[in-house]
Amino acid sequence: MHHPEGAVASARDATPPRATAEVAVDAARPFQLDDPLGWFDDAREHSPVLWHPQTASWYVTRFDDVWRLLLDARLGARSPEPFLRKLPGPQQDAVRPLVDFLSRWPMFLDAPRHDVVRRVLRPAFTPDEVTRVAEVVRKRGVFRAGSGADLLEAALRPACQDALSALLGVAPEDFPRLVTWSEKLMGFVGRSRIDATLIHHTHSALAQFTEFTGHALARGASPLARSVGAAVRDRVLQTADAVAIYAQLVTGALEPTVSALATALQALCLGPARRDHYAAEPEGFVHEAIRMATPFHFAARRAQRDMEIRGQRIPAGDRVVLVLAAANRDPRRFAAPLEFRRGRTGAHVAFGRGRHACMGALVTKHIMRTVLDAYLAETIEIRPVVIDWHITMGMKWPLSVTGGTTK
């Protein structure tokens, strides 16, 4: 699984090193790959605006700073071009079409192009369409596994795949192919060495994804497919833009929704008080689960011009990483941030904010409520849920979700 923005802020994206005297940080400190969230928490408390030369990036970790900077026009979407410049000449030529494709993903776009794409996508995220997608999940019947089964593969991931299939206008049985192609498309990002075989497989995945997306747009089986298809026919978007939209939705929506749903299910199974919380305040319960999960740990940006954050000078062109996970665990904003608490009403940043805020936030919330409702309705005896998490610098996702249900 790859973070759509490159998983780990990598030295491939390097800018020239600056003297350690310029910034008051422990410049030699490596990432703690065995505890990335702890690393982010420690940075937030001791170096809230941290220059990390090993990844040539600034890390901004306090909630108030992240909240404000998500709307700051001086920060633009991060281009994948620096990755291309790090490769040898022959590899640049071979990889350039792939980088061009990646640069079309909505997360890498700035105005005015980003505004055009968001307008095209709006029909996919209306209240009526969100309700339709959630109804697809409800009709499926989510919890059919017996006690001890891995609920991740038996219920949670299939439910999310069904929802995304309905959103994209594709058959559920075709969705696994989209996941495979998306993984291959992201697989070359972040590699220090790229061989001919990897490039060939990635080009092949892009060709297959492009052909499949063309068929999906022609069928127009969902508002998203119809809107994107019309935009391509009217030359508002190119075919490559449509494929990029589909690829980002597959990569950026499936596992984050699964992660938030697993977090919510685990909380629901901790006792009657949690279920009372959900029954009384379902929106608040889901809101808190999403904050606790924060599946994508950061939003990477590029300084468009010189700027200053907490007294640190950020030169134009530098990579600025807004650490959503650290912000959502900031005790200045959330009392006892590692506890799942009833009554939290303040906004969080798990879905970002502003022009790059996640358009699918409402879909995620409706899917979560649909699955949680199904769990309560279909489960006879509620048991604790155990989650085996895989946590990287860029994101976290469940490897297994066990317990919780007896039929």
Secondary structure, DSSP 8 states (H G I E B T S, - for coil): ---TT-SS--GGG------GGGS-S-TT----TT-HHHHHHHHHHH-SEEEETTTTEEEE--HHHHHHHTT-TTEEE--SHHHHHTS-HHHHHHHHHHHHHHTTSGGG--TTHHHHHHHHHGGGGSHHHHHHHHHHHHHH------TTSBHIIIIIHHHHHHHHHHHHT--GGGHHHHHHHHHHHHHTTT-S---HHHHHHHHHHHHHHHHHHHHHHHHT-SHHHHHHHHHHHTTSS-HHHHHHHHHHHHHHHHHHHHHHHHHHHHHHTT-HHHHHHHHH-HHHHHHHHHHHH--B-EEEEEESS-EEETTEEE-TT-EEEEEHHHHTT-TTTSSSTTS--TT--S---TT--GGGS-TTHHHHHHHHHHHHHHHHHH-SEEEEEEEEEEE-SSBEEEEEEEEEEE-
